[in-house]
Amino acid sequence: MNARILAAFLLLAACGDDSQKTAVPGVPGAVKTLASVRAERRLFDGAPPVIPHHDFGADCISCHTTAGMSVPQFGFAPPAPHDPEQLQGAMSRCRMCHVFASKEPAFADNDFVGLRQDLRAGKRLNDLAPPVIPHQTLLRENCMACHTGPAAREEIRCPHPERERCVQCHLPQQTTGEFSR
Amino acid sequence: MTHCDRRGFLGALSGIGVAAFGPRDCAAARDLPIQDPQGHADLKWDKAPCRYCGTGCGVEVGVKDGKVMAVRGDAASPVNQGLLCVKGYHLPAMLYGKDRLQYPMLRKDGKLERISWEQAIATIAERFGQALADKGPDGVAVYGSGQWTVFDGYAALKWVKGGMKSNNLDPNARLCMASAVMGFMTQFQSDEPMGCYEDLDVGQDFFLWGNNMAEMHPVLFSRMLENKRRNPGVRIVDIATRRTPTSDYADLYVEFEPGSDLALANGILHLLVAKGKVAESFVTENCVFKRGIEDLDKIGYGCFGEQAEKYTFADETKDATREDFVKFLADYTPEKVAAITGVPVQQIQALADMYGDAERRAVSMWCMGVNQHTRGTWMNNLITDIHLLTGKISRPGNNPFSLTGQPSACGTVREVGTLANRLPADMVVNNPEHRAKAEKLWGLQEGTINPKPGHHAVDMFRAFQRGDVVAMWIQTTNPWVTMPNLHRFDRKPGDGRFLVVSDIYPTPTTDVADLILPSAAWVEREGVFGNTERRTQQWNKMVEPPGEAREDAWQIVQVAKRMGMGNLFPWPEGDWHEPMFEEYRKFTLGIGKDLASYAELKSTRGMLWPVVDGKETRYRYAAGFDPYVKKAAGVHFYKAKGYGEKAAIWLRPYHPPAEVPDAQYPFWLCTGRVLEHWHTGSMTRRVKQLHQAAPRAYVEINRADATRLGIKTGDKVRLVSRRGKLELPAMVDGRGKPPAGSVFVPFFDEGLLVNRLTLDAMDNISKEPDYKKCAVAVERA
């Protein structure tokens, strides 16, 4: 069952295929990929996404700029969610974590079922409190990268991007489940 | 309601202003239902070191319903501080390949048949017992792994050396870091680096000797790059035979002729002396000079066609003087070195100036380029010589630092001592005092341990092929992909010898096994690994292994018990990890190799040995850091009893490689790894994302050569060496760019075995094969 779904995703994960894109509400002309495609690009939620396009032979940051960039024929190149300063240092070798996807058949079948996290999982203290951050913020220091702009999924789009200091109101939720000391 | 009332909650956020919330926010907030259908927060997270390389990154493993569903970098780990590489992030899928080995299988009439553990254990005990009866202790062998946990290695060591009275126990780490071991042993009489990963944060000049760190130790590379970002004066020098992703980040790229690094290092030493850059008082106080056998004819290369069957060269340690050293180096003038190495005189001068600058800190790092070298021990010696001569050692940011490729090459192979000549904690079988100590701690009769060292790895496989060894057990490694000159070891089961292989997936090695045992992997069992920086890391069993898979140590203990050697493993079946570790730990206490207690390891993200009074040691031999150093300042190489507690500066000459390109085989062939795959790919190739990124081996060819031969990327190319042929796709201007006249092939692909071409020449002292240099012809297929 799972293998079949994965296989179906595999076929669908083609980059640049417009049938896998959906319009961004309120942003004329902008498109983004379907949530199912997003899932296929990660082994599990929290894993670094694979690179869905071919190797342009260019520096990643020439399109994945701090604000992101629309690339004709390909869609929107989202900005990296990593600390912009560390992108010049510890995080400067993108391909250390992000590798190119291909349609190469599997070497062997695999039964792994990854964690899939509801994107709206941020809990609130009460109905009106701002949601806490339901994921680790390490390596995701640039909230705007995923929560604003054409790349942001509707369900997690920030309604007030003008308030720049997100963690002022949204607390990182402790989900680490510390092992016993 | 027009305002969100969060005052109570905000109270907890001292120092942060009160936010104003508009009605739009509140409406938007209300529209988002609170739900967590996947229950991600229900995952149970526990710590473990990564399964793959010697870096030893901390990961947190998320488990739900008995399955690993996610991992993340462990922000509390001092090693990686939350960052992983692509292999680490994809760890969970490695456990769930559909073809996991789940049941013991015995080959009957050429076909594998499922058998019970009871039958498997009885069969192994009988065949090993028979081998001992027929051939004595030389008739059996165990080939282990730097991926063994401390438990696996310790169980194997005790069974082979204390039970079967054999020393035929050697690991795949012989193919990987044996030269580094012999480097440290010959200079400090104690194995493993003096520094720790903090060197990456505070070093100023980094010298990478034949080391593609960006791909092989990516997290450590990142740590160094972050240092460079924060401190723009940091310089990275890539000293290599091929351009790699590491070169892209280097301030200086120094390209040398394969094998000529020996001359280059001597050239640097020459200039340090000539320019008066020697740290005189440091050297006088802390160093002695030594030299060994230097005659090429006496040493040879130990490979097929030369000293074909056995290679047993033993070096000598002779005293030398400062004058001998200076005279020896006179041969290595910049001009002569430039002629041998192809490195311009200016670059040799620049390297010497950087190393010799007393105002700057220097870290040298190396891995397989230096270790897999027909004079690998010498090359290790020469790099450390540079640090000793300049006094840049045993201080933060000033160290020679050997990197390792396997997760417990240090913790298990080097510390437990699963080598043909070793006992725990740097002890050796040919020392009567060491044997006596082991026999006492193990409660064995005096004279139990065999004083004659066993077969080193390559020799062990030659002995198995000859029929001198008739029963062999291989665990956690894949030698029918990794042994050099694989043709020598071609095997069809049913040759009268008996081969047991424990692994988690089918491999070319299980293909030739007579009996296959299914092993528990990584967090399917409790374990301890020791990483490159002397950090011992423990993890708990988190999930059940598939089918009837069991951990390697358990397998060994069961066989030992069946052979009547149960006295070696007196612990109760359900609770033996901690008592076994604590017994092993006794070997390490009080001698500067002190491991932390099991309880301490369980409650921390690993500790750097020696651990004394609960405190770890970041810099060995250094006053103020190492509890064994009683001096107020400086260093004390207290482990080097044989050298008057001083470190040895070795005089080591340049020798040419065993095989060099000629008219018939005009190209150098170098082999190695890629970022996405770990070693033979038996785990990583079963992860879709990793496999798709690097689905098969290829041959990197220089653009000029490719143009001349009419080859472009993707074309099929035939490589021919004196040992074999291999056809594989070409890669021009790929991630690695070899210089004209050389090619590179990664070894992860069991379908394209580059080790059918490699030469089984090896280091004279460490007996580590040289996978980096042999001669091939290149043609369009």
Contacts between the chains, C-beta under 8 A, distances in Angstrom:
chain1	res1	chain2	res2	distance
A	6	B	688	8.0
A	43	B	89	7.3
A	43	B	90	5.4
A	43	B	92	7.2
A	43	B	93	5.8
A	43	B	687	7.5
A	43	B	688	7.9
A	43	B	689	5.9
A	44	B	69	6.3
A	44	B	70	4.7
A	44	B	92	6.9
A	45	B	40	7.4
A	45	B	70	7.3
A	46	B	70	5.5
A	46	B	72	5.7
A	47	B	70	7.5
A	47	B	89	4.9
A	47	B	90	6.6
A	48	B	86	6.7
A	48	B	89	5.4
A	50	B	689	5.4
A	50	B	692	7.6
A	50	B	693	7.4
A	85	B	229	7.3
A	86	B	226	6.7
A	86	B	229	7.5
A	88	B	229	5.0
A	89	B	222	7.8
A	89	B	225	5.1
A	89	B	226	3.9
A	89	B	227	7.8
A	89	B	228	6.7
A	89	B	229	2.9
A	89	B	230	6.9
A	90	B	83	6.7
A	90	B	222	4.4
A	90	B	223	6.8
A	90	B	225	5.9
A	90	B	226	3.7
A	90	B	229	7.4
A	91	B	222	7.2
A	92	B	222	7.9
A	92	B	225	5.6
A	92	B	229	7.7
A	92	B	249	7.8
A	93	B	214	5.9
A	93	B	218	6.9
A	93	B	221	7.0
A	93	B	222	6.8
A	93	B	225	7.1
A	93	B	245	7.1
A	93	B	249	7.5
A	95	B	86	7.9
A	95	B	245	7.5
A	95	B	675	7.2
A	96	B	85	5.3
A	96	B	86	6.6
A	96	B	214	7.3
A	96	B	218	4.2
A	96	B	219	7.9
A	96	B	221	7.6
A	96	B	222	6.6
A	96	B	675	7.1
A	97	B	84	7.3
A	97	B	85	6.3
A	97	B	86	5.0
A	97	B	89	6.3
A	98	B	86	7.2
A	99	B	86	5.4
A	99	B	675	7.8
A	99	B	676	5.9
A	99	B	689	6.4
A	99	B	690	7.0
A	99	B	692	7.8
A	99	B	693	3.5
A	99	B	694	7.8
A	100	B	692	7.6
A	100	B	693	5.4
A	101	B	689	7.2
A	101	B	692	5.7
A	101	B	693	7.5
A	102	B	692	4.3
A	102	B	693	7.1
A	102	B	695	6.9
A	103	B	692	7.6
A	104	B	691	6.6
A	104	B	692	4.7
A	104	B	695	4.2
A	106	B	688	5.6
A	106	B	691	6.5
A	107	B	681	7.9
A	107	B	685	4.2
A	107	B	686	6.1
A	107	B	691	4.7
A	107	B	695	7.6
A	108	B	97	5.1
A	108	B	98	6.2
A	108	B	99	5.1
A	108	B	505	7.7
A	108	B	685	7.4
A	108	B	686	5.0
A	109	B	97	7.3
A	109	B	98	3.9
A	109	B	99	7.5
A	110	B	93	5.6
A	110	B	96	5.5
A	110	B	97	5.3
A	110	B	98	6.3
A	110	B	686	5.8
A	110	B	687	7.1
A	110	B	688	6.5
A	111	B	96	4.5
A	111	B	97	7.7
A	111	B	98	5.7
A	112	B	92	6.0
A	112	B	93	4.0
A	112	B	95	7.3
A	112	B	96	3.9
A	113	B	67	6.8
A	113	B	69	6.7
A	113	B	96	8.0
A	114	B	69	6.1
A	114	B	70	6.5
A	114	B	92	7.0
A	114	B	93	7.7
A	115	B	38	7.1
A	115	B	40	5.8
A	115	B	43	6.8
A	115	B	62	6.3
A	115	B	64	7.7
A	115	B	69	4.3
A	115	B	70	4.0
A	116	B	38	5.4
A	117	B	38	5.8
A	117	B	40	4.5
A	118	B	35	6.1
A	118	B	36	6.1
A	118	B	37	5.6
A	118	B	38	5.7
A	118	B	40	7.6
A	120	B	32	5.3
A	120	B	33	6.9
A	120	B	35	6.7
A	121	B	35	7.0
A	121	B	36	4.8
A	121	B	38	7.8
A	121	B	40	6.6
A	121	B	41	7.9
A	122	B	32	7.9
A	123	B	34	5.8
A	123	B	36	7.6
A	124	B	29	7.1
A	124	B	34	6.2
A	125	B	6	7.5
A	125	B	9	5.3
A	127	B	29	7.5
A	127	B	30	6.0
A	128	B	1	7.0
A	128	B	4	4.4
A	128	B	5	7.4
A	128	B	21	7.9
A	128	B	26	5.3
A	128	B	29	5.9
A	128	B	30	6.8
A	129	B	4	6.6
A	129	B	6	5.7
A	129	B	9	6.5
A	129	B	29	7.4
A	130	B	4	7.5
A	130	B	6	7.5
A	130	B	21	7.6
A	130	B	25	7.5
A	130	B	29	6.4
A	131	B	29	7.1
A	131	B	32	6.8
A	134	B	40	7.7
A	134	B	41	8.0
A	136	B	72	6.2
A	136	B	75	7.8
A	136	B	82	8.0
A	138	B	73	7.1
A	138	B	75	5.4
A	138	B	82	4.5
A	139	B	73	7.6
A	139	B	82	7.0
A	139	B	83	7.1
A	155	B	32	7.8
A	159	B	24	6.3
A	159	B	25	6.1
A	159	B	28	4.4
A	160	B	22	7.8
A	160	B	24	7.7
A	160	B	25	6.1
A	163	B	19	7.5
A	168	B	13	7.8
A	168	B	16	5.5
A	168	B	17	7.0
A	168	B	19	5.7
A	169	B	6	7.7
A	169	B	19	4.8
A	171	B	13	7.8
A	173	B	41	8.0
A	175	B	40	7.3
A	175	B	41	5.4
A	176	B	45	6.0
A	176	B	60	6.9
A	177	B	43	7.0
A	177	B	44	6.1
A	177	B	45	4.1
A	178	B	45	7.7
A	179	B	45	7.0
A	179	B	46	4.8
A	179	B	47	5.4
A	180	B	603	7.9
A	181	B	603	5.1
